[in-house]
């Protein structure tokens, strides 16, 4: 259930504080440039039962300012900085007002999401050096890594302040590639928005496509048949499988057990080929469609049993190897309190003792809910490995259950009547990295007026430096892979 409340600037902090105290989570903040005002939407969610509460605040377009909520919520402070960099909305009394998303070559006073922004201008003079915190003292030195990396990942810069091999401070700087995703949604038909949603983060095609479809379907009042709901849940688990097994292998590779990585990538390749038979695309694009689903083929029980046996053998060999087990244990601890304060999601949160899963809090279908959500409390690389391994078993069980509830071919609900929906909607989906939130608003002609997607990586990136405090520099590749956060999903 989603409820909408209009609030004045003066009452926003009290309303937000009350919602947070009641256990709601700030899932999204979106700015809108309406005809007569700037409007900011704060989405708070909780569940079960599935609850979504929106606070809408209208601002003077000549002087758009909001009271900062950073003192109440760390994610709120980051959303506010993002909103300032892209929209020019000023968070008053923000404790850390420096830029977050804003590229330092953008001209002063140019905000890409402002309706008067126009075409992207030529890069200008830098606004000055990026404000890294400098750590000084005897024997302290810096190690810069990136933004260009040896692989094909997108750019990110990591600056280590180190004594000997011990990391005193790590600062991650992202947003080197602002793709303008939110701007690209504007003015598209709802059908044309779906391929863009699938490409927000390539390894999460199902998660982002489904969150987008759920938001648009709520906005248009579209109903989705139960068979299609189950097909979507099945696709989410197939996406979780191929990503988790790849991570298990690469974590083994980072501690020198390359043969297990080779076997894990072999299994992943089998899953990618299976994906192609299911939807016609190795990354499962095309399976989630507006109003329903479109599957070409269903995975067989025999295929899933063979994959499960292979993965369990990989996990058994990894954990049975003393070097691997010792290297994972106690490495890069992210304490539960820190994970909670930072607003972490997905396997990062669950490996730090937080029982958060949108499949339980915001269920998509009558089937497809895990009976057990793996949660570990050692908060280290080993916990993040174990959560993935146990989630694979849960996904395989769900896939076996769901294949009895779905059909191949196009399964679609009745076409929505134009203008009958509420004109805005929210999609919440447990992608393989964690909860994805997407909010959509439609214009009077039915085109997309505003789409705001939030990948779980936006919440989880700040946790990586926390986990690396007082570790050693050689822990960075292993820790980074245990988080495996999306640059593309973050740098929209």
C-alpha positions in Angstrom: 0.0 0.0 0.0 1.3 3.4 -0.9 0.2 6.6 0.7 1.1 10.2 -0.3 1.3 13.1 2.2 2.1 16.8 1.4 4.4 18.4 4.0 5.8 21.8 4.6 9.5 22.4 4.9 9.2 23.1 8.6 7.6 19.8 9.4 9.7 17.5 7.1 12.4 16.7 9.7 9.8 15.7 12.4 7.8 13.6 10.0 10.9 11.9 8.6 12.3 11.3 12.1 9.0 9.6 13.2 9.0 7.3 10.1 12.6 6.3 10.7 11.9 5.7 14.4 9.0 3.4 13.4 11.3 1.2 11.3 10.7 2.7 7.9 13.7 2.9 5.5 14.4 5.9 3.2 14.5 4.1 -0.2 14.5 7.0 -2.6 14.5 10.8 -2.9 13.4 12.3 -6.3 13.2 15.9 -7.4 10.5 17.1 -9.9 10.4 20.3 -11.8 6.6 20.9 -12.0 5.1 23.9 -13.9 4.7 26.0 -10.9 7.1 24.6 -8.3 10.0 22.3 -7.6 8.7 19.2 -5.8 10.8 16.7 -3.8 9.5 13.2 -3.1 10.8 11.2 -0.1 9.9 7.5 -0.3 9.9 5.5 3.0 9.3 1.8 2.9 8.9 -1.1 5.4 7.5 -4.6 5.5 6.0 -7.0 6.0 3.3 -5.8 5.6 4.3 -4.0 2.4 4.1 -0.3 3.3 5.2 2.7 1.2 4.9 6.2 2.4 5.7 9.3 0.3 6.3 12.8 1.7 6.0 15.5 -1.0 7.4 18.9 -0.4 6.9 21.9 -2.7 9.7 24.5 -3.1 10.1 27.9 -4.6 11.6 27.4 -8.0 13.5 30.7 -7.7 15.2 29.5 -4.5 14.8 25.8 -4.1 16.0 24.8 -0.6 15.2 21.8 1.6 16.0 21.2 5.3 18.7 18.6 5.4 17.8 15.2 6.9 21.5 14.1 7.0 21.5 14.2 10.8 18.7 11.6 10.8 19.8 9.3 8.0 23.1 8.8 6.2 21.4 7.8 2.9 19.3 11.0 3.1 22.5 13.1 3.2 23.8 11.4 0.1 20.5 11.8 -1.7 20.6 15.5 -0.9 24.1 15.9 -2.2 23.1 14.1 -5.4 20.0 16.3 -5.7 22.0 19.4 -5.3 24.6 18.4 -8.0 22.0 17.4 -10.5 19.1 19.8 -9.8 20.6 22.7 -8.0 18.4 22.2 -4.9 20.2 23.3 -1.8 20.1 21.2 1.4 20.2 23.7 4.2 22.7 23.0 7.1 24.1 19.8 5.4 27.1 18.7 7.4 29.0 17.6 4.3 27.9 20.0 1.5 30.7 19.2 -1.0 29.9 17.7 -4.4 29.1 14.0 -4.8 27.9 13.4 -8.3 28.9 16.6 -9.9 31.8 16.3 -12.4 34.4 18.8 -11.6 34.6 19.9 -15.3 30.9 20.9 -15.4 30.5 24.7 -15.6 29.5 26.4 -12.4 25.7 26.8 -12.1 25.0 24.1 -14.7 22.7 21.3 -13.4 22.0 18.5 -15.9 18.5 17.6 -14.5 17.2 21.2 -14.5 14.6 21.8 -17.2 16.6 24.7 -18.6 19.9 22.8 -18.7 19.9 22.3 -22.5 22.5 20.3 -24.2 25.6 19.2 -22.2 28.1 22.0 -22.4 31.8 21.6 -23.2 34.0 20.8 -20.3 35.3 23.9 -18.6 37.9 24.7 -16.1 38.1 22.5 -13.0 36.3 23.7 -9.9 39.4 22.7 -8.0 40.9 19.5 -6.7 38.6 16.8 -5.4 38.3 17.3 -1.6 40.0 14.1 -0.4 40.7 13.9 3.3 44.4 13.9 3.8 45.9 11.7 6.5 49.3 12.9 7.7 51.9 11.7 10.2 55.2 9.8 10.4 55.3 7.0 7.8 51.9 7.8 6.2 51.8 7.6 2.4 49.1 7.4 -0.3 48.4 4.8 -2.9 46.1 5.9 -5.7 44.2 3.2 -7.7 42.2 4.1 -10.8 40.0 5.6 -12.1 41.2 3.5 -15.1 41.4 -0.2 -14.2 43.1 -3.2 -15.9 39.7 -4.9 -16.6 36.6 -3.8 -18.4 34.9 -2.3 -15.3 33.8 1.3 -15.4 36.0 4.0 -13.8 36.4 4.5 -10.1 39.2 6.0 -8.1 40.4 4.6 -4.7 42.9 6.5 -2.6 44.5 4.7 0.3 46.2 6.4 3.2 48.6 3.8 4.5 51.3 3.1 7.2 53.3 0.1 6.2 50.6 -2.1 4.7 47.8 -1.0 7.1 45.0 1.0 5.6 44.3 4.0 7.8 41.7 5.5 5.4 40.2 4.7 2.1 38.3 7.2 0.0 36.3 5.9 -3.0 35.5 8.5 -5.7 32.9 7.5 -8.3 30.6 9.2 -10.8 33.3 9.6 -13.5 30.7 8.6 -16.1 27.5 10.5 -15.8 25.3 8.8 -18.4 22.2 11.0 -17.9 19.9 8.0 -17.5 17.2 9.9 -15.7 17.2 12.5 -18.4 17.1 9.9 -21.1 13.8 8.5 -19.6 12.0 11.8 -19.9 9.6 12.1 -22.8 9.9 8.4 -23.8 6.8 6.2 -24.2 6.5 3.7 -21.4 7.4 0.9 -23.9 10.6 2.7 -25.0 11.6 3.1 -21.3 11.9 -0.6 -20.8 15.0 -1.3 -22.9 16.7 1.7 -21.1 15.8 0.2 -17.7 17.2 -3.2 -18.7 20.6 -1.5 -19.5 21.0 0.6 -16.3 23.3 -2.1 -15.0 23.9 -4.9 -17.5 24.2 -7.7 -14.9 20.9 -6.7 -13.3 18.7 -6.5 -16.4 15.8 -8.4 -14.8 16.0 -6.5 -11.5 15.9 -3.0 -13.0 13.4 -3.9 -15.8 11.1 -5.4 -13.2 11.3 -2.4 -10.9 10.6 -0.1 -13.8 7.6 -2.2 -15.0 6.1 -2.4 -11.5 6.3 1.4 -11.2 4.7 2.0 -14.6 2.1 -0.7 -14.0 1.0 1.0 -10.8 1.0 4.4 -12.5 -1.2 3.1 -15.3 -3.4 0.8 -13.2 -2.2 -2.3 -15.1 -2.9 -5.7 -13.6 -0.4 -8.6 -14.1 -1.6 -12.2 -14.3 -0.4 -14.6 -11.6 1.4 -16.7 -14.1 3.4 -13.7 -15.2 4.1 -12.7 -11.7 5.6 -16.1 -11.1 7.6 -16.0 -14.3 9.1 -12.7 -13.2 10.0 -14.2 -9.8 11.7 -17.1 -11.7 13.7 -14.7 -13.8 14.9 -12.9 -10.7 16.3 -16.1 -9.3 18.0 -17.1 -12.5 19.7 -13.7 -12.5 20.7 -14.2 -8.9 22.2 -17.6 -9.8 24.6 -16.6 -12.6 25.9 -13.6 -10.7 26.4 -15.3 -7.3 28.2 -18.3 -8.8 30.5 -16.0 -10.7 31.3 -14.1 -7.4 32.0 -17.4 -5.6 34.6 -18.3 -8.2 36.3 -14.9 -8.3 36.5 -14.8 -4.5 38.4 -18.1 -4.7 40.6 -16.7 -7.4 41.5 -13.7 -5.3 43.1 -16.0 -2.7 44.9 -18.1 -5.3 42.5 -21.0 -5.9 42.2 -20.4 -9.6 40.9 -23.9 -10.5 37.7 -23.3 -8.5 37.2 -20.0 -10.3 37.6 -21.9 -13.6 34.9 -24.4 -12.6 32.6 -21.6 -11.3 32.9 -19.7 -14.6 32.1 -23.0 -16.4 28.9 -23.2 -14.4 28.1 -19.6 -15.0 28.5 -20.2 -18.8 26.0 -23.0 -18.6 23.6 -20.7 -16.8 24.1 -17.9 -19.4 23.3 -20.4 -22.2 20.3 -21.6 -20.2 19.2 -17.9 -19.9 19.4 -17.6 -23.7 17.0 -20.5 -24.1 14.6 -19.0 -21.5 14.4 -15.4 -22.9 16.5 -15.3 -26.0 19.3 -13.3 -24.3 22.2 -14.4 -22.1 21.5 -11.7 -19.6 17.7 -12.5 -19.6 16.6 -9.3 -21.4 13.2 -9.5 -22.9 11.7 -11.8 -20.3 10.0 -9.1 -18.3 7.5 -7.1 -20.4 5.0 -4.4 -19.5 1.9 -6.1 -18.1 3.4 -9.6 -18.0 6.2 -11.9 -19.1 7.5 -13.6 -22.2 9.5 -16.8 -21.8 10.6 -19.1 -24.6 11.6 -22.1 -22.5 11.6 -23.3 -18.9 14.6 -24.7 -17.1 14.2 -28.4 -16.4 14.6 -29.9 -13.0 17.5 -32.0 -14.3 19.4 -28.9 -15.4 18.9 -27.2 -12.1 19.8 -30.3 -10.1 23.1 -30.6 -12.1 23.9 -27.0 -11.6 23.2 -27.2 -7.8 25.4 -30.2 -7.4 28.3 -28.5 -9.2 28.0 -25.3 -7.1 27.8 -27.2 -3.9 30.9 -29.1 -4.8 32.7 -25.8 -5.5 31.6 -24.4 -2.1 32.7 -27.6 -0.3 36.1 -27.5 -1.9 36.6 -23.8 -1.1 35.6 -24.0 2.5 37.5 -27.3 3.0 40.7 -25.6 1.9 42.4 -24.2 5.0 44.1 -21.3 3.1 40.8 -20.2 1.6 38.9 -20.5 4.8 41.6 -18.7 6.9 41.9 -15.9 4.3 38.2 -15.2 4.3 37.8 -15.4 8.0 37.9 -12.1 9.9 38.8 -10.1 6.7 37.2 -6.7 6.1 34.6 -6.8 8.9 31.6 -4.5 8.4 30.0 -4.3 11.9 26.2 -4.7 12.1 25.8 -1.2 13.5 27.8 0.3 10.7 25.8 -1.6 8.0 22.5 -0.4 9.7 23.6 3.2 10.0 24.8 3.3 6.4 21.6 1.8 5.1 23.2 -1.3 3.5 21.1 -3.7 1.5 21.3 -7.2 0.0 23.9 -9.7 0.7 26.1 -7.0 2.2 23.5 -6.3 4.9 22.6 -10.0 5.4 26.3 -10.9 5.9 26.4 -8.2 8.7 23.4 -9.6 10.5 20.6 -7.5 9.0 17.6 -9.6 7.9 16.5 -7.4 4.9 14.9 -8.9 1.8 12.4 -7.3 -0.5 11.0 -10.7 -1.5 9.7 -10.9 2.0 9.0 -7.2 2.7 7.5 -6.4 -0.7 6.5 -9.7 -2.3 5.9 -9.8 -6.1 3.9 -12.9 -6.4 1.9 -15.5 -4.3 4.9 -17.9 -5.0 8.6 -17.2 -5.1 9.2 -16.1 -1.5 12.2 -17.8 0.1 11.3 -19.8 3.2 14.7 -18.9 4.7 16.7 -15.8 4.2 20.4 -16.5 4.9 21.8 -14.1 7.5 25.3 -14.3 9.0 26.8 -12.3 11.9 30.6 -12.6 11.5 30.3 -9.6 9.0 33.5 -10.6 7.1 34.4 -11.9 3.7 33.5 -15.4 4.8 30.0 -14.3 5.7 29.6 -12.6 2.3 30.7 -15.8 0.7 28.4 -18.0 2.8 25.4 -15.7 2.2 25.8 -16.0 -1.6 26.3 -19.8 -1.4 23.1 -20.3 0.7 21.2 -17.9 -1.5 22.0 -20.1 -4.4 20.4 -23.1 -2.7 17.4 -21.0 -1.9 17.2 -19.8 -5.5 17.4 -23.3 -6.9 14.5 -24.3 -4.5 12.4 -21.4 -5.7 13.1 -22.1 -9.4 11.8 -25.7 -8.9 8.7 -24.3 -7.2 8.1 -21.6 -9.8 8.5 -23.7 -12.9 5.2 -25.4 -12.0 3.4 -22.1 -11.9 4.5 -20.4 -15.2 3.9 -20.9 -18.9 6.0 -20.1 -21.9 5.0 -17.5 -24.5 3.6 -14.1 -23.9 1.5 -13.9 -20.7 -0.1 -10.4 -20.5 -2.8 -8.8 -18.4 -5.6 -6.6 -19.9 -4.5 -3.4 -21.5 -4.7 -0.4 -19.2 -7.3 2.2 -19.9 -5.5 5.5 -20.6 -5.8 8.0 -17.8 -7.3 5.6 -15.3 -4.2 5.0 -13.2 -2.8 7.2 -10.4 -0.2 8.6 -12.8 2.7 7.6 -10.5 4.0 4.3 -9.2 6.8 2.6 -7.3 8.6 -0.7 -8.0 10.5 -2.5 -5.2 12.5 -5.6 -6.2 15.1 -7.8 -4.5 17.7 -7.8 -7.2 20.7 -10.0 -6.8 22.7 -7.2 -5.1 19.8 -6.0 -3.0 16.7 -4.0 -3.1 16.1 -1.9 -6.2 13.7 1.0 -6.0 12.2 2.8 -9.0 9.6 5.6 -9.0 7.9 6.7 -12.2 5.5 9.6 -13.0 3.6 10.0 -16.2 2.8 13.1 -18.2 -0.8 13.9 -19.3 -0.1 12.3 -22.7 1.1 9.0 -21.1 4.8 9.5 -21.7 7.4 9.3 -19.0 7.6 12.6 -17.1 10.1 11.4 -14.4 11.8 8.0 -13.7 14.1 7.7 -10.7 15.9 4.4 -10.3 18.0 3.6 -7.3 20.4 0.6 -7.4 21.5 -1.0 -4.1 25.1 -0.1 -4.9 24.2 3.6 -4.1 23.6 2.5 -0.5 26.5 -0.1 -0.3 29.4 1.8 -1.8 30.0 3.9 1.4 30.4 0.6 3.4 33.5 -0.6 1.4 35.9 2.0 3.0 34.4 1.2 6.5 35.1 -2.5 6.0 38.7 -1.8 4.9 39.6 0.3 7.9 42.7 -1.2 9.8 43.0 -4.0 7.2 46.0 -4.3 4.9 46.4 -3.2 1.3 46.5 -6.8 -0.1 43.0 -7.2 1.3 41.5 -4.7 -1.1 41.0 -6.9 -4.2 39.4 -9.6 -2.1 37.2 -7.2 -0.1 36.2 -5.3 -3.2 35.1 -8.6 -4.9 33.2 -9.6 -1.7 31.1 -6.4 -2.1 31.1 -6.5 -6.0 29.2 -3.2 -6.3 28.0 -1.7 -9.6 29.7 1.3 -11.0 27.0 1.5 -13.8 24.1 1.2 -11.4 25.6 3.9 -9.2 26.9 6.4 -11.9 23.5 7.1 -13.6 
